[in-house]
Amino acid sequence: MGERRSQNRILVKNLPELLKKFKIDLGTGELINANTVDASKSGISLLVPIHIYKIVNYDIIVHAVDDSFLLEEEIVYIKGLGPEQSRISIMFSSSSSGLDKYYELLDSVR
């Protein structure tokens, strides 16, 4: 994954509030709270309260907590961190409609 996410990663403590937490849908229609680990122009890593083996659909919809934008992407990396926690990473494609708002927020950090 290191090669694929060549952009500089910004740790959660340095991100704007709107990029620190998300609501995600893993294809079930149920929204799950997720906390950001780090973010970059090319992708984002999130902590989710789900066991790694319960993640069977790699298509994901990431909703801003205020519903101002959403990103429809595919999970490219999953790591189990415990019985009820996993780290997932997504890489952005140019087709995500919410990327303009995401980039605007990310650019505000610099």
Residue frames relative to the residue before (quaternion, step in Angstrom):
aa qw qx qy qz dx dy dz
M 1.0000 0.0000 0.0000 0.0000 0.00 0.00 0.00
G 0.5522 0.6452 -0.3919 0.3540 3.60 1.09 -0.60
E 0.6708 0.4884 -0.2936 0.4746 3.56 0.96 -0.86
R 0.6815 0.5137 -0.2912 0.4323 3.54 0.96 -0.85
R 0.7479 0.2841 -0.1955 0.5673 3.62 1.10 -0.59
S 0.0016 0.8582 -0.5114 0.0441 3.52 0.49 1.25
Q 0.5328 0.6275 -0.4110 0.3918 3.61 1.21 -0.29
N 0.5765 -0.5743 0.4463 0.3723 3.58 -1.18 0.51
R 0.3173 -0.7514 0.5535 0.1683 3.53 -0.88 0.99
I 0.2322 -0.7521 0.6041 0.1245 3.54 -1.03 0.86
L 0.4033 -0.7256 0.5044 0.2376 3.58 -0.69 1.07
V 0.6704 -0.5436 0.3343 0.3785 3.55 -1.13 0.70
K 0.6381 0.5536 -0.3468 0.4075 3.63 0.91 -0.79
N 0.7180 0.4317 -0.2445 0.4882 3.61 1.19 -0.49
L 0.5579 0.6309 -0.3768 0.3856 3.59 1.28 -0.07
P 0.5662 -0.5487 0.4699 0.3971 3.60 -1.22 0.37
E 0.6775 -0.5243 0.3316 0.3951 3.59 -1.12 0.65
L 0.6805 0.5223 -0.2964 0.4198 3.59 0.90 -0.88
L 0.7032 0.4194 -0.2734 0.5048 3.62 1.22 -0.24
K 0.5434 0.6477 -0.3899 0.3649 3.61 1.25 0.04
K 0.7868 0.1148 -0.0540 0.6041 3.59 1.17 -0.53
F 0.0700 -0.7841 0.6162 0.0225 3.53 -1.17 0.68
K 0.3117 -0.6509 0.6345 0.2768 3.50 -1.40 0.08
I 0.0903 -0.8215 0.5622 0.0307 3.58 -0.79 0.96
D 0.2005 -0.7287 0.6440 0.1184 3.52 -1.27 0.61
L 0.1970 -0.8017 0.5588 0.0783 3.55 -0.63 1.17
G 0.7438 -0.4186 0.2115 0.4762 3.55 1.10 0.71
T 0.6120 0.5623 -0.3470 0.4346 3.58 1.28 0.03
G 0.4989 -0.6351 0.4371 0.3958 3.56 1.23 -0.38
E 0.6010 0.5376 -0.3504 0.4764 3.58 1.30 -0.23
L 0.2980 -0.7491 0.5647 0.1767 3.57 -0.91 0.93
I 0.1247 -0.7838 0.6082 0.0146 3.53 -0.89 1.08
N 0.4450 -0.6827 0.5079 0.2793 3.57 -0.98 0.82
A 0.0389 -0.7843 0.6191 -0.0125 3.55 -1.03 0.90
N 0.2521 -0.7574 0.5870 0.1351 3.55 -1.09 0.79
T 0.4545 -0.6978 0.4897 0.2584 3.55 -0.92 0.93
V 0.2863 -0.7135 0.6140 0.1785 3.55 -1.14 0.75
D 0.7458 -0.2175 0.1701 0.6062 3.54 0.88 -1.04
A 0.1672 -0.7843 0.5932 0.0708 3.53 -1.26 0.43
S 0.0091 -0.7675 0.6409 0.0114 3.52 -1.26 0.54
K 0.6874 -0.4524 0.3500 0.4476 3.56 -1.28 -0.02
S 0.7329 0.4361 -0.2437 0.4618 3.59 1.09 -0.56
G 0.8261 -0.0900 0.0658 0.5524 3.61 1.17 -0.28
I 0.2638 -0.7466 0.5917 0.1510 3.51 -1.38 0.02
S 0.2210 -0.7446 0.6147 0.1371 3.58 -1.16 0.68
L 0.0890 -0.8106 0.5786 -0.0133 3.53 -0.94 1.00
L 0.3099 -0.6844 0.6204 0.2250 3.55 -1.26 0.55
V 0.0506 -0.8039 0.5925 -0.0094 3.56 -0.81 1.03
P 0.4355 -0.7185 0.4800 0.2522 3.62 -1.00 0.80
I 0.4822 0.6344 -0.4376 0.4165 3.55 0.77 1.12
H 0.4761 -0.6386 0.5171 0.3132 3.58 -1.03 0.77
I 0.6269 -0.5921 0.3655 0.3505 3.57 -0.99 0.88
Y 0.6980 0.4861 -0.2810 0.4445 3.61 0.97 -0.80
K 0.6094 0.5394 -0.3573 0.4584 3.59 1.26 -0.17
I 0.5973 0.5227 -0.3670 0.4852 3.58 1.28 -0.13
V 0.0555 0.8321 -0.5453 0.0853 3.57 -0.14 1.27
N 0.7002 0.3831 -0.2492 0.5485 3.58 1.23 -0.39
Y 0.2526 -0.8062 0.5190 0.1295 3.58 -0.56 1.11
D 0.5382 0.5629 -0.4206 0.4655 3.58 1.27 0.00
I 0.0325 -0.8252 0.5606 -0.0604 3.55 -0.73 1.07
I 0.1661 -0.7329 0.6466 0.1311 3.53 -1.20 0.61
V 0.1554 -0.7877 0.5949 0.0394 3.54 -0.67 1.19
H 0.1269 -0.8050 0.5791 0.0221 3.56 -0.60 1.22
A 0.4430 -0.6265 0.5621 0.3087 3.57 -1.04 0.76
V 0.5752 -0.6213 0.3962 0.3552 3.61 -0.99 0.75
D 0.7109 0.4032 -0.2637 0.5124 3.60 1.13 -0.50
D 0.4591 -0.7208 0.4024 0.3283 3.59 1.35 0.20
S 0.3755 0.7464 -0.4790 0.2691 3.62 1.14 0.49
F 0.7911 -0.0215 -0.0114 0.6112 3.61 1.25 -0.31
L 0.0972 -0.7682 0.6242 0.1033 3.53 -1.32 0.26
L 0.2346 -0.7555 0.6015 0.1115 3.51 -1.24 0.60
E 0.1450 -0.7704 0.6158 0.0794 3.58 -0.82 0.99
E 0.1437 0.8093 -0.5416 0.1762 3.54 -0.40 1.25
E 0.4331 -0.6561 0.5422 0.2968 3.53 -1.34 -0.23
I 0.4695 -0.6520 0.5170 0.2953 3.56 -1.04 0.81
V 0.1634 -0.8039 0.5669 0.0747 3.58 -0.87 0.97
Y 0.7885 0.1376 -0.0646 0.5960 3.59 1.27 -0.27
I 0.0165 0.7722 -0.6346 0.0256 3.56 -1.02 0.87
K 0.0249 0.7749 -0.6313 0.0192 3.54 -1.04 0.85
G 0.3614 -0.7199 0.5526 0.2139 3.56 -0.84 0.99
L 0.1508 -0.8087 0.5652 0.0614 3.57 -0.89 0.96
G 0.7852 -0.1035 0.0829 0.6048 3.57 1.28 -0.17
P 0.7501 -0.4163 0.2604 0.4430 3.56 -1.26 0.00
E 0.8096 0.1561 -0.0774 0.5605 3.58 1.10 -0.56
Q 0.7017 0.4004 -0.2983 0.5083 3.58 1.01 0.72
S 0.0024 0.7729 -0.6337 0.0315 3.51 -1.08 0.91
R 0.3034 -0.6930 0.6157 0.2206 3.49 -1.32 0.41
I 0.0488 -0.7881 0.6135 0.0110 3.54 -0.87 0.99
S 0.1378 -0.7693 0.6172 0.0907 3.53 -1.18 0.57
I 0.1146 -0.7653 0.6297 0.0687 3.51 -1.12 0.75
M 0.2460 -0.7314 0.6160 0.1585 3.51 -1.21 0.62
F 0.4240 -0.7356 0.4719 0.2374 3.56 -0.83 0.95
S 0.2096 -0.7252 0.6410 0.1390 3.49 -1.21 0.71
S 0.6309 -0.5678 0.3707 0.3770 3.57 -1.16 0.43
S 0.6222 0.5832 -0.3404 0.3962 3.61 1.21 -0.30
S 0.5055 0.6507 -0.4384 0.3588 3.62 1.18 -0.14
S 0.3928 -0.7613 0.4710 0.2102 3.55 -0.62 1.14
G 0.6994 0.4894 -0.2774 0.4409 3.62 1.08 -0.58
L 0.4194 0.7474 -0.4492 0.2524 3.58 1.22 -0.02
D 0.5938 0.5738 -0.3844 0.4128 3.63 0.98 -0.65
K 0.6768 0.4726 -0.2840 0.4878 3.59 0.89 -0.93
Y 0.6284 0.5345 -0.3250 0.4623 3.60 0.98 -0.85
Y 0.6806 0.4862 -0.2899 0.4652 3.60 0.85 -0.98
E 0.6157 0.5499 -0.3396 0.4508 3.57 1.02 -0.79
L 0.6713 0.4834 -0.2883 0.4823 3.57 0.94 -0.90
L 0.6641 0.5026 -0.3054 0.4616 3.58 0.93 -0.88
D 0.6588 0.5168 -0.3111 0.4496 3.60 0.98 -0.80
S 0.5837 0.5960 -0.3696 0.4092 3.58 1.16 -0.46
V 0.5701 0.6105 -0.3635 0.4125 3.58 1.28 -0.37
R 0.7190 0.4986 -0.2468 0.4166 3.56 0.96 -0.89
